């Protein structure tokens, strides 16, 4: 599902308009998250696979954080998740 579409919105729209297939729901949930946040991935995963997963590959964490800070006019909200595949995060809006 991820490699057949160019962006998270396409994945979400496709999921909502086709018959349910096992596994596609994971792409739907992932892309729903990507609509809310940019994801930068520091990993040994191949850069091409990172792009297929619609995340930004990161080679240097410090450099990535500095780049994120430069793209925002105020302090960005950042979550560092060492075990992201087994974590659930909920943000409060205050």
C-alpha positions in Angstrom: 0.0 0.0 0.0 2.8 2.4 0.9 4.8 2.0 -2.3 1.8 2.4 -4.5 1.1 6.0 -3.4 3.0 9.2 -3.3 1.9 10.7 0.0 -0.1 9.8 3.2 -3.3 11.4 1.9 -3.4 9.1 -1.1 -3.0 6.0 1.2 -5.8 7.2 3.5 -8.2 8.0 0.6 -7.5 4.6 -1.1 -8.0 2.7 2.1 -11.4 4.4 2.6 -12.6 3.5 -0.9 -11.6 -0.1 -1.3 -12.5 -3.5 0.2 -10.6 -4.3 3.4 -7.3 -6.2 2.9 -5.3 -7.5 5.8 -2.2 -5.4 6.2 -3.5 -2.3 4.5 -4.9 -1.1 7.8 -1.4 -0.7 9.1 -0.5 1.6 6.2 -3.7 3.6 6.9 -2.9 4.0 10.6 0.7 5.0 9.8 -0.4 7.6 7.3 -2.9 9.0 9.6 0.0 9.7 12.0 2.1 11.1 9.1 -0.7 13.7 8.4 -0.1 15.0 11.9 3.7 15.0 12.2 6.9 14.8 10.2 8.8 11.6 11.0 12.6 11.5 10.8 14.0 8.0 11.2 17.5 7.3 12.5 18.0 3.6 11.6 20.1 1.2 9.6 17.0 0.8 7.3 17.8 1.5 3.6 17.2 5.0 2.6 14.9 3.9 -0.3 12.7 1.9 2.2 12.6 5.0 4.5 11.2 7.0 1.6 8.7 4.3 0.7 7.5 4.5 4.3 7.2 8.3 3.8 9.7 9.2 6.5 12.9 11.2 6.3 16.0 9.2 6.8 18.5 10.6 9.3 22.2 9.8 9.4 23.1 12.2 12.2 20.6 13.0 15.0 22.2 16.3 16.0 22.2 17.5 12.5 18.6 16.4 12.0 17.5 18.3 15.2 19.4 21.4 14.1 17.7 21.2 10.7 14.2 20.8 12.3 14.9 23.8 14.5 15.8 26.0 11.5 12.6 25.1 9.7 10.3 26.4 12.5 9.8 30.0 13.6 9.3 28.9 17.2 10.4 26.0 19.2 9.2 22.8 17.5 7.5 20.0 19.4 9.8 16.9 19.1 9.4 13.4 20.4 12.4 11.1 20.5 11.2 7.5 20.6 14.0 4.9 21.0 11.5 2.0 20.8 8.9 3.6 18.5 7.5 0.3 17.1 6.4 -0.7 20.6 5.4 2.8 21.9 2.2 4.7 21.9 2.3 8.4 22.3 -0.6 10.8 23.0 -0.1 14.6 22.9 -2.1 16.9 25.0 -3.1 20.2 23.6 -2.9 23.0 26.1 
